[in-house]
C-alpha cells in the first residue's frame, strides 16, 4: 500500500500542470492546453466541490472565457430555474436590467460579486459580437419566486381581505426559503418548525375556497408554483434524485441551437457517473449527458485542499479523500488529466472507487468526515481534475450578506 501511495504521488507530480492564476482577468496562457482539450466536446461540465470559493469560481470562469473566445462555445447552462435563466439571458443579450437586479431573483449561491463579473463579461462580449452572442439558460424547470407570493396575497387582499391573515400566516414563513434554503435553515437552527411544504399545501387549499372571480385562476397558478417549489425542495426530497429532466433541457438546447455549451454546477451534478451521497444514490445531470453524448460530454471537477469559505473554515481534507492525494503536489493550483498514461498501481487507483470532498450550505467543520461523495471510478467520473490549495470566500451581494 505504501508503494502504491508513493507511485500515486509521483504520478501526480509528473502530470500536474500548474495554474498560475485563478483570476478570471488573468492574461496567462497556461490553461490554453486544457481549454483546447475541452473544446473537442459538445458540452463541458465544470463542477465545483463548493459554491463558496472565490478561487474555484475564478478558474471556472477562465475556462468559460477561453472556450467562448477561442473555440466557439455559445451557451452557458446554470443550475437555476428557467425563469431565473431567462433574466440572465435578457441581460447578456439585450442589456435588460442590471446584474444586481438579475441576481436578486437567482438561486442564492449565484448572488455574488463574482457572478456580477461573469454577467458583465458576457454582456461585453455580446456587444462586441452582436451577430454571434453567448446565451444563458437555467437547467431547472420554472419555479416559484417571491413575486408569486405577492401575486397570491394581492388577489386575497382584493377578493377576501378577511382571509388575508390566515393565508399570509402560511406564506410568510415559507417565502424565506428563497433567501436561505429550508434545509439550510434547519442546519442553522433558524427553521420555524413546520415543514414548508405543509404550509404551502394549506395556503393552496384555503385559496380554493375563496370567491371564484376572474382573478382566482391566476392566483391558483401562482399558489401551485409555490406548492411545487416546496414539495421538490431538498428539505422535502433530500439530495438524492434523478436529474434526467435537467439533462434533457441541456440536450434540447443543444439540438435546437447547435451551440456548444458550458455547464456550471456542483461536481456532484456534473460528474459523468452516478454518485453515492450519504446512503442514497444520486444520478446527476452529467451522468445522463455522458450516456447521451459519450465522449462529446467532458467533465471537469474543481476542488480545493483547505481554507476560508466565509461561513466556515475547511480543514485539510480527510486522508482517504482524493483531495488529500492531490494536496501532496506543492503547487498553489494545477490540473491533471485523469486519462494520461499511468503505471498499473496508479491506473488501478484512477479506475477504482473514490471519495471526493463536497461542501454545501449545511457544511459543519466538526462533521468534515461526512462532507464527501463516493464514486465507483474516479477516471470514469471526471476527465480532468483541478486542485486549488487554499481558498478564500466569494463576495456576497448586499442582499445576501447577512
KEMAR-675473 format. One record per residue (C-alpha): residue in one letter; y, z negated, x negated. Coordinates in Angstrom, 1 decimal. Layout:
N
<node res="A" c2="Y" c3="Z" c1="X"/>
...
***
This chain:
402
<node res="X" c2="0.0" c3="0.0" c1="0.0"/>
<node res="X" c2="2.4" c3="-0.8" c1="-2.8"/>
<node res="X" c2="1.8" c3="2.5" c1="-4.5"/>
<node res="X" c2="2.5" c3="4.3" c1="-1.2"/>
<node res="X" c2="5.8" c3="2.4" c1="-0.8"/>
<node res="X" c2="6.7" c3="3.5" c1="-4.4"/>
<node res="X" c2="5.9" c3="7.1" c1="-3.5"/>
<node res="X" c2="8.0" c3="7.0" c1="-0.4"/>
<node res="X" c2="11.0" c3="5.6" c1="-2.2"/>
<node res="X" c2="10.7" c3="8.2" c1="-4.9"/>
<node res="X" c2="10.4" c3="11.0" c1="-2.4"/>
<node res="X" c2="13.4" c3="9.8" c1="-0.5"/>
<node res="X" c2="15.5" c3="9.5" c1="-3.7"/>
<node res="X" c2="14.4" c3="13.0" c1="-4.8"/>
<node res="X" c2="15.1" c3="14.6" c1="-1.4"/>
<node res="X" c2="18.3" c3="12.8" c1="-0.4"/>
<node res="X" c2="21.3" c3="15.0" c1="-0.1"/>
<node res="X" c2="24.5" c3="12.9" c1="-0.5"/>
<node res="X" c2="27.1" c3="13.0" c1="2.3"/>
<node res="X" c2="30.5" c3="12.5" c1="0.6"/>
<node res="X" c2="32.4" c3="11.6" c1="3.7"/>
<node res="X" c2="31.9" c3="10.7" c1="7.4"/>
<node res="X" c2="35.5" c3="11.5" c1="8.3"/>
<node res="X" c2="35.5" c3="14.4" c1="10.7"/>
<node res="X" c2="38.5" c3="15.9" c1="8.9"/>
<node res="X" c2="36.8" c3="16.0" c1="5.5"/>
<node res="X" c2="37.2" c3="19.4" c1="3.8"/>
<node res="X" c2="33.9" c3="18.8" c1="1.9"/>
<node res="X" c2="31.2" c3="21.4" c1="1.8"/>
<node res="X" c2="28.2" c3="19.1" c1="1.1"/>
<node res="X" c2="27.0" c3="19.4" c1="4.7"/>
<node res="X" c2="27.0" c3="23.2" c1="4.6"/>
<node res="X" c2="23.3" c3="23.5" c1="3.8"/>
<node res="X" c2="22.3" c3="21.2" c1="6.6"/>
<node res="X" c2="24.6" c3="22.9" c1="9.1"/>
<node res="X" c2="23.1" c3="26.3" c1="8.1"/>
<node res="X" c2="19.6" c3="24.9" c1="8.7"/>
<node res="X" c2="20.6" c3="23.6" c1="12.1"/>
<node res="X" c2="22.3" c3="26.8" c1="13.0"/>
<node res="X" c2="18.9" c3="28.6" c1="13.3"/>
<node res="X" c2="18.3" c3="26.6" c1="16.6"/>
<node res="X" c2="19.5" c3="27.3" c1="20.1"/>
<node res="X" c2="20.0" c3="23.7" c1="20.9"/>
<node res="X" c2="20.7" c3="21.0" c1="18.3"/>
<node res="X" c2="20.3" c3="17.3" c1="19.4"/>
<node res="X" c2="22.4" c3="14.9" c1="17.4"/>
<node res="X" c2="21.3" c3="11.4" c1="18.3"/>
<node res="X" c2="22.8" c3="8.1" c1="17.1"/>
<node res="X" c2="21.0" c3="4.8" c1="16.7"/>
<node res="X" c2="24.1" c3="3.1" c1="18.1"/>
<node res="X" c2="27.1" c3="4.2" c1="20.1"/>
<node res="X" c2="29.4" c3="1.7" c1="18.3"/>
<node res="X" c2="29.6" c3="3.0" c1="14.7"/>
<node res="X" c2="32.6" c3="5.0" c1="13.5"/>
<node res="X" c2="30.6" c3="6.5" c1="10.7"/>
<node res="X" c2="27.7" c3="7.8" c1="12.7"/>
<node res="X" c2="30.2" c3="9.3" c1="15.2"/>
<node res="X" c2="32.2" c3="10.8" c1="12.4"/>
<node res="X" c2="29.3" c3="12.6" c1="10.7"/>
<node res="X" c2="28.1" c3="13.9" c1="14.1"/>
<node res="X" c2="31.5" c3="15.4" c1="14.7"/>
<node res="X" c2="31.5" c3="17.0" c1="11.2"/>
<node res="X" c2="28.2" c3="18.7" c1="12.2"/>
<node res="X" c2="29.6" c3="19.9" c1="15.5"/>
<node res="X" c2="32.7" c3="21.4" c1="13.9"/>
<node res="X" c2="30.6" c3="23.3" c1="11.3"/>
<node res="X" c2="28.3" c3="24.7" c1="14.0"/>
<node res="X" c2="31.3" c3="25.7" c1="16.1"/>
<node res="X" c2="33.4" c3="27.2" c1="13.3"/>
<node res="X" c2="30.7" c3="29.0" c1="11.3"/>
<node res="X" c2="27.7" c3="29.5" c1="13.5"/>
<node res="X" c2="28.9" c3="30.4" c1="16.9"/>
<node res="X" c2="27.9" c3="27.3" c1="18.9"/>
<node res="X" c2="30.0" c3="27.3" c1="22.1"/>
<node res="X" c2="28.9" c3="24.3" c1="24.2"/>
<node res="X" c2="28.8" c3="20.5" c1="23.8"/>
<node res="X" c2="26.4" c3="18.6" c1="26.1"/>
<node res="X" c2="27.1" c3="14.9" c1="26.5"/>
<node res="X" c2="25.3" c3="12.0" c1="28.2"/>
<node res="X" c2="27.6" c3="11.6" c1="31.2"/>
<node res="X" c2="27.8" c3="12.7" c1="34.7"/>
<node res="X" c2="28.6" c3="16.3" c1="35.7"/>
<node res="X" c2="31.9" c3="15.1" c1="37.3"/>
<node res="X" c2="33.0" c3="13.5" c1="34.0"/>
<node res="X" c2="31.9" c3="16.5" c1="32.0"/>
<node res="X" c2="34.0" c3="18.8" c1="34.2"/>
<node res="X" c2="37.1" c3="16.8" c1="33.3"/>
<node res="X" c2="36.3" c3="17.0" c1="29.6"/>
<node res="X" c2="35.8" c3="20.8" c1="30.1"/>
<node res="X" c2="39.0" c3="21.3" c1="32.1"/>
<node res="X" c2="41.0" c3="19.6" c1="29.3"/>
<node res="X" c2="39.5" c3="21.6" c1="26.4"/>
<node res="X" c2="39.6" c3="24.9" c1="28.3"/>
<node res="X" c2="42.8" c3="24.6" c1="30.3"/>
<node res="X" c2="44.7" c3="21.6" c1="28.9"/>
<node res="X" c2="44.3" c3="19.7" c1="32.2"/>
<node res="X" c2="45.5" c3="16.1" c1="31.9"/>
<node res="X" c2="45.3" c3="14.3" c1="28.5"/>
<node res="X" c2="42.3" c3="12.9" c1="26.6"/>
<node res="X" c2="43.0" c3="9.3" c1="27.5"/>
<node res="X" c2="43.1" c3="10.0" c1="31.3"/>
<node res="X" c2="40.0" c3="12.3" c1="31.0"/>
<node res="X" c2="38.1" c3="9.5" c1="29.2"/>
<node res="X" c2="39.2" c3="6.8" c1="31.7"/>
<node res="X" c2="36.6" c3="8.0" c1="34.1"/>
<node res="X" c2="33.9" c3="8.7" c1="31.4"/>
<node res="X" c2="30.9" c3="6.5" c1="30.6"/>
<node res="X" c2="32.1" c3="3.5" c1="28.7"/>
<node res="X" c2="30.8" c3="4.4" c1="25.2"/>
<node res="X" c2="32.9" c3="7.6" c1="25.3"/>
<node res="X" c2="36.2" c3="5.7" c1="25.8"/>
<node res="X" c2="37.2" c3="5.6" c1="22.2"/>
<node res="X" c2="39.8" c3="7.0" c1="19.9"/>
<node res="X" c2="37.0" c3="8.9" c1="18.2"/>
<node res="X" c2="36.3" c3="10.8" c1="21.5"/>
<node res="X" c2="40.0" c3="11.5" c1="21.9"/>
<node res="X" c2="40.0" c3="13.1" c1="18.5"/>
<node res="X" c2="37.0" c3="15.2" c1="19.5"/>
<node res="X" c2="38.7" c3="16.4" c1="22.6"/>
<node res="X" c2="41.9" c3="17.3" c1="20.8"/>
<node res="X" c2="40.0" c3="19.2" c1="18.1"/>
<node res="X" c2="38.0" c3="21.3" c1="20.6"/>
<node res="X" c2="41.2" c3="21.9" c1="22.6"/>
<node res="X" c2="43.0" c3="23.1" c1="19.4"/>
<node res="X" c2="40.0" c3="25.3" c1="18.6"/>
<node res="X" c2="40.1" c3="26.9" c1="22.1"/>
<node res="X" c2="43.8" c3="27.5" c1="21.9"/>
<node res="X" c2="43.2" c3="29.4" c1="18.7"/>
<node res="X" c2="40.2" c3="31.3" c1="20.2"/>
<node res="X" c2="41.1" c3="31.8" c1="23.9"/>
<node res="X" c2="38.5" c3="34.6" c1="24.3"/>
<node res="X" c2="35.6" c3="32.6" c1="22.9"/>
<node res="X" c2="36.1" c3="28.9" c1="23.9"/>
<node res="X" c2="33.9" c3="25.9" c1="23.4"/>
<node res="X" c2="32.8" c3="24.4" c1="26.8"/>
<node res="X" c2="31.6" c3="20.8" c1="27.6"/>
<node res="X" c2="29.3" c3="19.6" c1="30.3"/>
<node res="X" c2="27.6" c3="16.4" c1="31.3"/>
<node res="X" c2="23.8" c3="16.4" c1="31.5"/>
<node res="X" c2="23.6" c3="13.8" c1="34.2"/>
<node res="X" c2="23.9" c3="14.7" c1="37.9"/>
<node res="X" c2="27.2" c3="13.9" c1="39.8"/>
<node res="X" c2="27.5" c3="10.2" c1="40.3"/>
<node res="X" c2="29.9" c3="7.6" c1="41.8"/>
<node res="X" c2="33.2" c3="6.8" c1="40.2"/>
<node res="X" c2="35.9" c3="4.3" c1="41.1"/>
<node res="X" c2="37.6" c3="6.8" c1="43.3"/>
<node res="X" c2="34.6" c3="6.8" c1="45.6"/>
<node res="X" c2="35.1" c3="3.1" c1="46.3"/>
<node res="X" c2="38.7" c3="3.7" c1="47.1"/>
<node res="X" c2="37.8" c3="6.5" c1="49.5"/>
<node res="X" c2="35.5" c3="4.3" c1="51.4"/>
<node res="X" c2="38.0" c3="1.4" c1="51.6"/>
<node res="X" c2="40.8" c3="3.7" c1="52.6"/>
<node res="X" c2="38.7" c3="5.0" c1="55.5"/>
<node res="X" c2="37.7" c3="1.5" c1="56.6"/>
<node res="X" c2="41.4" c3="0.4" c1="56.4"/>
<node res="X" c2="42.3" c3="3.1" c1="58.9"/>
<node res="X" c2="39.3" c3="3.1" c1="61.1"/>
<node res="X" c2="38.3" c3="-0.5" c1="61.4"/>
<node res="X" c2="40.6" c3="-2.8" c1="59.5"/>
<node res="X" c2="38.8" c3="-5.9" c1="60.9"/>
<node res="X" c2="35.7" c3="-4.9" c1="58.9"/>
<node res="X" c2="37.6" c3="-4.2" c1="55.6"/>
<node res="X" c2="37.0" c3="-7.7" c1="54.2"/>
<node res="X" c2="33.2" c3="-7.5" c1="54.8"/>
<node res="X" c2="32.8" c3="-4.1" c1="53.1"/>
<node res="X" c2="35.2" c3="-4.9" c1="50.3"/>
<node res="X" c2="33.1" c3="-8.1" c1="49.6"/>
<node res="X" c2="30.2" c3="-5.8" c1="48.8"/>
<node res="X" c2="32.1" c3="-3.2" c1="46.8"/>
<node res="X" c2="34.5" c3="-5.3" c1="44.8"/>
<node res="X" c2="31.8" c3="-6.9" c1="42.5"/>
<node res="X" c2="29.8" c3="-3.8" c1="42.0"/>
<node res="X" c2="32.6" c3="-1.4" c1="41.1"/>
<node res="X" c2="32.8" c3="-3.5" c1="37.9"/>
<node res="X" c2="29.7" c3="-1.6" c1="36.7"/>
<node res="X" c2="32.0" c3="1.3" c1="35.9"/>
<node res="X" c2="33.8" c3="-0.8" c1="33.4"/>
<node res="X" c2="30.7" c3="-2.7" c1="32.0"/>
<node res="X" c2="27.2" c3="-1.6" c1="32.9"/>
<node res="X" c2="25.4" c3="-4.0" c1="35.2"/>
<node res="X" c2="22.6" c3="-4.6" c1="32.7"/>
<node res="X" c2="25.2" c3="-5.4" c1="30.0"/>
<node res="X" c2="26.9" c3="-7.9" c1="32.4"/>
<node res="X" c2="23.5" c3="-9.6" c1="32.8"/>
<node res="X" c2="23.2" c3="-9.8" c1="29.0"/>
<node res="X" c2="26.7" c3="-11.1" c1="28.6"/>
<node res="X" c2="26.3" c3="-13.7" c1="31.3"/>
<node res="X" c2="29.1" c3="-12.3" c1="33.4"/>
<node res="X" c2="27.0" c3="-10.9" c1="36.3"/>
<node res="X" c2="27.8" c3="-12.4" c1="39.7"/>
<node res="X" c2="24.1" c3="-12.8" c1="40.6"/>
<node res="X" c2="23.0" c3="-10.5" c1="43.4"/>
<node res="X" c2="21.7" c3="-7.0" c1="42.4"/>
<node res="X" c2="24.4" c3="-4.4" c1="42.7"/>
<node res="X" c2="22.0" c3="-2.0" c1="44.5"/>
<node res="X" c2="21.6" c3="-4.5" c1="47.3"/>
<node res="X" c2="25.4" c3="-4.8" c1="47.7"/>
<node res="X" c2="25.6" c3="-1.0" c1="47.8"/>
<node res="X" c2="22.9" c3="-0.8" c1="50.5"/>
<node res="X" c2="24.7" c3="-3.3" c1="52.6"/>
<node res="X" c2="28.0" c3="-1.6" c1="52.3"/>
<node res="X" c2="26.5" c3="1.7" c1="53.4"/>
<node res="X" c2="24.7" c3="0.0" c1="56.3"/>
<node res="X" c2="28.0" c3="-1.6" c1="57.5"/>
<node res="X" c2="29.7" c3="1.8" c1="57.2"/>
<node res="X" c2="27.2" c3="3.4" c1="59.6"/>
<node res="X" c2="28.3" c3="1.0" c1="62.3"/>
<node res="X" c2="31.9" c3="2.0" c1="62.2"/>
<node res="X" c2="33.6" c3="4.4" c1="64.6"/>
<node res="X" c2="32.3" c3="7.9" c1="64.3"/>
<node res="X" c2="35.6" c3="9.6" c1="63.6"/>
<node res="X" c2="36.1" c3="12.9" c1="61.8"/>
<node res="X" c2="36.6" c3="11.0" c1="58.5"/>
<node res="X" c2="33.4" c3="8.9" c1="58.7"/>
<node res="X" c2="31.1" c3="11.7" c1="57.4"/>
<node res="X" c2="33.2" c3="12.0" c1="54.2"/>
<node res="X" c2="33.2" c3="8.2" c1="53.7"/>
<node res="X" c2="29.4" c3="8.1" c1="54.1"/>
<node res="X" c2="29.1" c3="10.8" c1="51.4"/>
<node res="X" c2="31.1" c3="8.6" c1="49.0"/>
<node res="X" c2="29.1" c3="5.5" c1="50.0"/>
<node res="X" c2="25.8" c3="7.3" c1="49.4"/>
<node res="X" c2="27.0" c3="8.3" c1="45.9"/>
<node res="X" c2="27.8" c3="4.6" c1="45.3"/>
<node res="X" c2="24.3" c3="3.5" c1="46.5"/>
<node res="X" c2="22.5" c3="6.1" c1="44.4"/>
<node res="X" c2="24.5" c3="5.2" c1="41.3"/>
<node res="X" c2="23.4" c3="1.6" c1="41.6"/>
<node res="X" c2="19.8" c3="2.5" c1="42.6"/>
<node res="X" c2="19.5" c3="4.7" c1="39.5"/>
<node res="X" c2="21.1" c3="2.3" c1="37.0"/>
<node res="X" c2="19.4" c3="0.8" c1="34.1"/>
<node res="X" c2="19.7" c3="-2.6" c1="35.8"/>
<node res="X" c2="17.6" c3="-1.2" c1="38.7"/>
<node res="X" c2="15.2" c3="1.1" c1="37.0"/>
<node res="X" c2="15.0" c3="-0.2" c1="33.4"/>
<node res="X" c2="15.3" c3="2.0" c1="30.3"/>
<node res="X" c2="12.1" c3="3.9" c1="30.8"/>
<node res="X" c2="12.5" c3="7.0" c1="32.8"/>
<node res="X" c2="11.8" c3="10.7" c1="32.7"/>
<node res="X" c2="14.9" c3="12.8" c1="31.7"/>
<node res="X" c2="13.5" c3="16.2" c1="32.7"/>
<node res="X" c2="16.5" c3="16.8" c1="35.1"/>
<node res="X" c2="18.9" c3="16.3" c1="32.2"/>
<node res="X" c2="16.9" c3="18.8" c1="30.1"/>
<node res="X" c2="16.9" c3="21.3" c1="32.9"/>
<node res="X" c2="20.7" c3="21.0" c1="33.0"/>
<node res="X" c2="20.9" c3="21.9" c1="29.3"/>
<node res="X" c2="18.4" c3="24.7" c1="29.7"/>
<node res="X" c2="20.1" c3="26.2" c1="32.8"/>
<node res="X" c2="23.5" c3="26.1" c1="31.0"/>
<node res="X" c2="21.9" c3="28.0" c1="28.0"/>
<node res="X" c2="20.2" c3="30.5" c1="30.3"/>
<node res="X" c2="23.3" c3="31.2" c1="32.3"/>
<node res="X" c2="25.8" c3="31.4" c1="29.5"/>
<node res="X" c2="23.7" c3="32.4" c1="26.5"/>
<node res="X" c2="25.6" c3="29.8" c1="24.5"/>
<node res="X" c2="24.2" c3="27.8" c1="21.6"/>
<node res="X" c2="24.5" c3="24.1" c1="22.4"/>
<node res="X" c2="25.1" c3="20.9" c1="20.5"/>
<node res="X" c2="23.7" c3="17.9" c1="22.5"/>
<node res="X" c2="25.2" c3="14.4" c1="21.8"/>
<node res="X" c2="23.3" c3="11.4" c1="22.9"/>
<node res="X" c2="21.4" c3="8.3" c1="21.6"/>
<node res="X" c2="18.5" c3="9.1" c1="19.4"/>
<node res="X" c2="16.1" c3="7.7" c1="22.0"/>
<node res="X" c2="17.3" c3="10.6" c1="24.2"/>
<node res="X" c2="17.4" c3="13.4" c1="21.6"/>
<node res="X" c2="14.1" c3="12.8" c1="19.8"/>
<node res="X" c2="11.6" c3="15.5" c1="20.2"/>
<node res="X" c2="8.8" c3="13.1" c1="21.2"/>
<node res="X" c2="8.4" c3="10.5" c1="24.0"/>
<node res="X" c2="9.1" c3="7.0" c1="22.7"/>
<node res="X" c2="8.0" c3="3.5" c1="23.5"/>
<node res="X" c2="10.8" c3="1.2" c1="24.2"/>
<node res="X" c2="9.6" c3="-2.4" c1="24.6"/>
<node res="X" c2="6.3" c3="-1.9" c1="26.5"/>
<node res="X" c2="7.3" c3="1.3" c1="28.5"/>
<node res="X" c2="7.2" c3="4.9" c1="27.6"/>
<node res="X" c2="10.4" c3="6.8" c1="27.8"/>
<node res="X" c2="10.5" c3="10.6" c1="27.9"/>
<node res="X" c2="13.9" c3="11.7" c1="26.9"/>
<node res="X" c2="15.8" c3="14.9" c1="27.2"/>
<node res="X" c2="14.9" c3="16.0" c1="23.7"/>
<node res="X" c2="11.2" c3="15.8" c1="24.3"/>
<node res="X" c2="11.5" c3="18.3" c1="27.2"/>
<node res="X" c2="13.8" c3="20.5" c1="25.2"/>
<node res="X" c2="11.2" c3="20.7" c1="22.4"/>
<node res="X" c2="8.5" c3="21.5" c1="24.9"/>
<node res="X" c2="10.5" c3="24.4" c1="26.4"/>
<node res="X" c2="12.2" c3="25.7" c1="23.3"/>
<node res="X" c2="9.8" c3="24.9" c1="20.5"/>
<node res="X" c2="11.5" c3="25.3" c1="17.1"/>
<node res="X" c2="14.6" c3="26.5" c1="18.8"/>
<node res="X" c2="15.3" c3="22.9" c1="19.5"/>
<node res="X" c2="16.2" c3="20.8" c1="16.4"/>
<node res="X" c2="16.6" c3="17.1" c1="16.5"/>
<node res="X" c2="18.7" c3="15.0" c1="14.0"/>
<node res="X" c2="18.5" c3="11.2" c1="14.0"/>
<node res="X" c2="21.7" c3="9.5" c1="12.7"/>
<node res="X" c2="21.2" c3="5.8" c1="11.8"/>
<node res="X" c2="22.6" c3="3.1" c1="9.6"/>
<node res="X" c2="21.5" c3="0.2" c1="7.4"/>
<node res="X" c2="23.9" c3="-2.7" c1="8.3"/>
<node res="X" c2="27.4" c3="-3.5" c1="9.3"/>
<node res="X" c2="30.0" c3="-4.4" c1="11.8"/>
<node res="X" c2="29.6" c3="-2.9" c1="15.3"/>
<node res="X" c2="32.6" c3="-4.7" c1="16.9"/>
<node res="X" c2="30.8" c3="-6.9" c1="19.4"/>
<node res="X" c2="28.2" c3="-7.8" c1="16.8"/>
<node res="X" c2="27.3" c3="-7.5" c1="13.1"/>
<node res="X" c2="23.9" c3="-5.9" c1="12.5"/>
<node res="X" c2="22.0" c3="-7.4" c1="9.5"/>
<node res="X" c2="19.8" c3="-5.4" c1="7.2"/>
<node res="X" c2="17.0" c3="-3.7" c1="9.2"/>
<node res="X" c2="13.6" c3="-5.3" c1="9.6"/>
<node res="X" c2="11.3" c3="-4.4" c1="6.7"/>
<node res="X" c2="8.9" c3="-2.4" c1="8.9"/>
<node res="X" c2="11.6" c3="0.0" c1="10.1"/>
<node res="X" c2="12.2" c3="3.4" c1="8.8"/>
<node res="X" c2="15.8" c3="2.4" c1="8.4"/>
<node res="X" c2="14.7" c3="-0.2" c1="5.8"/>
<node res="X" c2="12.9" c3="2.5" c1="3.7"/>
<node res="X" c2="16.0" c3="4.8" c1="4.0"/>
<node res="X" c2="18.1" c3="2.0" c1="2.7"/>
<node res="X" c2="16.3" c3="2.0" c1="-0.6"/>
<node res="X" c2="18.3" c3="5.0" c1="-1.6"/>
<node res="X" c2="21.6" c3="3.9" c1="-3.2"/>
<node res="X" c2="24.0" c3="6.3" c1="-1.5"/>
<node res="X" c2="26.7" c3="5.5" c1="1.0"/>
<node res="X" c2="25.5" c3="8.2" c1="3.2"/>
<node res="X" c2="22.9" c3="11.0" c1="2.9"/>
<node res="X" c2="20.5" c3="13.2" c1="4.8"/>
<node res="X" c2="16.9" c3="14.1" c1="4.3"/>
<node res="X" c2="14.8" c3="17.0" c1="5.7"/>
<node res="X" c2="11.6" c3="15.5" c1="7.0"/>
<node res="X" c2="9.8" c3="18.8" c1="6.6"/>
<node res="X" c2="10.4" c3="19.1" c1="2.9"/>
<node res="X" c2="7.3" c3="19.2" c1="0.7"/>
<node res="X" c2="5.8" c3="15.8" c1="0.2"/>
<node res="X" c2="2.7" c3="14.4" c1="-1.6"/>
<node res="X" c2="-0.1" c3="13.2" c1="0.6"/>
<node res="X" c2="0.8" c3="9.5" c1="0.9"/>
<node res="X" c2="4.4" c3="10.4" c1="1.9"/>
<node res="X" c2="3.1" c3="13.1" c1="4.2"/>
<node res="X" c2="0.9" c3="10.5" c1="5.9"/>
<node res="X" c2="4.0" c3="8.3" c1="6.3"/>
<node res="X" c2="6.1" c3="11.1" c1="7.7"/>
<node res="X" c2="3.5" c3="12.2" c1="10.2"/>
<node res="X" c2="2.3" c3="8.7" c1="11.2"/>
<node res="X" c2="3.6" c3="6.1" c1="13.6"/>
<node res="X" c2="7.2" c3="4.9" c1="13.0"/>
<node res="X" c2="9.7" c3="2.4" c1="14.2"/>
<node res="X" c2="13.5" c3="3.1" c1="14.2"/>
<node res="X" c2="16.4" c3="0.7" c1="14.8"/>
<node res="X" c2="18.3" c3="1.3" c1="18.1"/>
<node res="X" c2="21.3" c3="-0.8" c1="19.1"/>
<node res="X" c2="22.5" c3="-0.7" c1="22.7"/>
<node res="X" c2="25.1" c3="-2.6" c1="24.7"/>
<node res="X" c2="22.7" c3="-5.5" c1="25.1"/>
<node res="X" c2="22.1" c3="-6.0" c1="21.4"/>
<node res="X" c2="21.7" c3="-9.6" c1="20.1"/>
<node res="X" c2="21.5" c3="-10.0" c1="16.3"/>
<node res="X" c2="19.3" c3="-13.1" c1="16.9"/>
<node res="X" c2="16.8" c3="-10.7" c1="18.5"/>
<node res="X" c2="17.2" c3="-7.9" c1="16.0"/>
<node res="X" c2="13.4" c3="-7.7" c1="15.5"/>
<node res="X" c2="13.2" c3="-6.2" c1="19.1"/>
<node res="X" c2="16.0" c3="-3.6" c1="18.6"/>
<node res="X" c2="13.9" c3="-0.6" c1="17.9"/>
<node res="X" c2="11.9" c3="2.2" c1="19.3"/>
<node res="X" c2="8.3" c3="3.3" c1="18.4"/>
<node res="X" c2="7.3" c3="6.9" c1="17.8"/>
<node res="X" c2="3.8" c3="8.4" c1="17.3"/>
<node res="X" c2="5.1" c3="10.6" c1="14.4"/>
<node res="X" c2="8.4" c3="10.4" c1="12.6"/>
<node res="X" c2="8.5" c3="14.1" c1="11.4"/>
<node res="X" c2="7.5" c3="15.4" c1="14.9"/>
<node res="X" c2="10.2" c3="13.3" c1="16.5"/>
<node res="X" c2="13.1" c3="14.3" c1="14.1"/>
<node res="X" c2="13.6" c3="17.3" c1="11.8"/>
<node res="X" c2="16.3" c3="15.6" c1="9.8"/>
<node res="X" c2="17.4" c3="12.0" c1="9.4"/>
<node res="X" c2="21.0" c3="11.0" c1="8.4"/>
<node res="X" c2="21.4" c3="7.5" c1="7.0"/>
<node res="X" c2="24.7" c3="5.6" c1="6.6"/>
<node res="X" c2="24.6" c3="2.4" c1="4.5"/>
<node res="X" c2="27.4" c3="0.4" c1="6.1"/>
<node res="X" c2="29.1" c3="0.8" c1="9.4"/>
<node res="X" c2="32.5" c3="-0.2" c1="10.9"/>
<node res="X" c2="33.3" c3="-0.2" c1="14.6"/>
<node res="X" c2="34.6" c3="2.6" c1="16.8"/>
<node res="X" c2="38.1" c3="2.2" c1="18.1"/>
<node res="X" c2="38.1" c3="1.4" c1="21.8"/>
<node res="X" c2="40.9" c3="2.8" c1="24.0"/>
<node res="X" c2="43.1" c3="0.1" c1="25.5"/>
<node res="X" c2="41.4" c3="0.1" c1="28.9"/>
<node res="X" c2="38.1" c3="-1.0" c1="27.5"/>
<node res="X" c2="39.2" c3="-3.1" c1="24.5"/>
<node res="X" c2="39.0" c3="-6.4" c1="26.4"/>
***
